[in-house]
Amino acid sequence: MYSFEIESPTSVADAVAALGKEEAQALGGGQTLIPSLKARLAAPSVLVSLKNIDEIKGVSVDGGTITIGGGTTHATVAAEVGGAYPALADLAVNIGDPAVRNRGTIGGSLANNDPSACYPAAALASGATIVTNTREIAADDYFEGMFTTALEEGEIVTAVRFPVPEAAAYIKFEQPASRFALVGVFVAKYADGVRVAVTGASEDGVFRWSEAETALTSKFSADALDGLSLSGDGMISDLHGSGDYRAHLIAVLTKRAVKAAA
Amino acid sequence: MTKVTMTVNGKAVSKEVSGNTLMTEFLRDELHLTGTHVGCDTSQCGACVIHVDGKSVKACTMFAAEAEGASVATIEGMANADGSLSVIQQAFQDHHGLQCGFCTPGMVMTAAALLKENPKPSEHEVRDYLEGNICRCTGYHNIVKAILAASGQDVSGIAAE
């Protein structure tokens, strides 16, 4: 690793001030960033750890909305949202392994926007709102492609607000070595329609499968998806699976998710 | 350099560290607690699992500076006060839950975290919890058996493999 200093502010305001320094970078749980630093893929001069900022931690449920602080670990989400939003708890409890879930945070995952991460699918399928220190961003406007988001330099994800759906499920097909999603599909049914978000598959990162959403909004049943398919063009193609294979998996997993949610 | 102060296995320690000093480096190179192993150094293998404030974490994927003020437990703190093996360690010995022993510190620390959360896990729950701990010798069978035995469950019906 290159050398850097670590600062550990205890408030969002202090963290934002620290991030104003040249080559400063935010550190959430570090489960992606630290491996990247070891590989010398990043060279910050200062890492600003968000770990000690209590105001961005925790889960609260208010009517039909769950608000999760950006610094909340996957383990806490898994333990605390099960009653209100079981599909989201199920997603969180299947990220990585127990030790990773004790460090990794939802804000870190969404800020990184790994094309195979699970949380982007939940946020996009739920029509979540990403709250930062300066503004609120609709999930539809937030994800801008692989490892790219609407976040500006020094902007921190302080919370994520999820409207609770009537029914939902997340199904992932794990890449057996890394346990990342080779493809993951999150289906969420709301009063005003069904949303389907796909992670792991596209070269543009997480995306909504609009044809499936239209079909499922008319009829929320796996057979409503019969005959629907996606092209393998623009899908990630690597040694773990071709683009066509990933496209095929999306259709299969979407049906499974609908069955699991219904 | 930053000064960090924490409790490791019940003992207060204070050292100057660089920002990029990993917890594994701090434990092994500064405190000479070499029981925390570095297998992959990429948070896959789990040989470096320790407990920070009671929760299992991969010490290779955490900076020492992040443990400021924390209570840290490593494999060196697992034995009983009189030096005898803890229940989990004894079960690993009794049920041949290790062969080369490289992964064992991480396995024991993960097992301890599991049994704290879930004192009577099913075999499936044990296997699921060990997802982030890789063993290349045993095929996991006897590790799972040892953890079930350490939880006080009868493993006499589980065949040796």
Chai-1 contact restraints between the chains, C-beta under 6 A:
chainA,res_idxA,chainB,res_idxB,connection_type,confidence,min_distance_angstrom,max_distance_angstrom,comment,restraint_id
A,M1,B,N20,contact,1.0,0.0,6.0,A-B,restraint_1
A,S3,B,N20,contact,1.0,0.0,6.0,A-B,restraint_2
A,F4,B,G19,contact,1.0,0.0,6.0,A-B,restraint_3
A,F4,B,N20,contact,1.0,0.0,6.0,A-B,restraint_4
A,E5,B,G19,contact,1.0,0.0,6.0,A-B,restraint_5
A,I6,B,G19,contact,1.0,0.0,6.0,A-B,restraint_6
A,I6,B,A65,contact,1.0,0.0,6.0,A-B,restraint_7
A,Q31,B,T61,contact,1.0,0.0,6.0,A-B,restraint_8
A,I34,B,T61,contact,1.0,0.0,6.0,A-B,restraint_9
A,P35,B,T42,contact,1.0,0.0,6.0,A-B,restraint_10
A,S49,B,E66,contact,1.0,0.0,6.0,A-B,restraint_11
A,D97,B,E131,contact,1.0,0.0,6.0,A-B,restraint_12
A,D97,B,G132,contact,1.0,0.0,6.0,A-B,restraint_13
A,P98,B,S56,contact,1.0,0.0,6.0,A-B,restraint_14
A,P98,B,Y129,contact,1.0,0.0,6.0,A-B,restraint_15
A,A99,B,V49,contact,1.0,0.0,6.0,A-B,restraint_16
A,A99,B,S56,contact,1.0,0.0,6.0,A-B,restraint_17
A,A99,B,V57,contact,1.0,0.0,6.0,A-B,restraint_18
A,A99,B,K58,contact,1.0,0.0,6.0,A-B,restraint_19
A,A99,B,G132,contact,1.0,0.0,6.0,A-B,restraint_20
A,N102,B,K55,contact,1.0,0.0,6.0,A-B,restraint_21
A,N102,B,V57,contact,1.0,0.0,6.0,A-B,restraint_22
A,R103,B,V57,contact,1.0,0.0,6.0,A-B,restraint_23
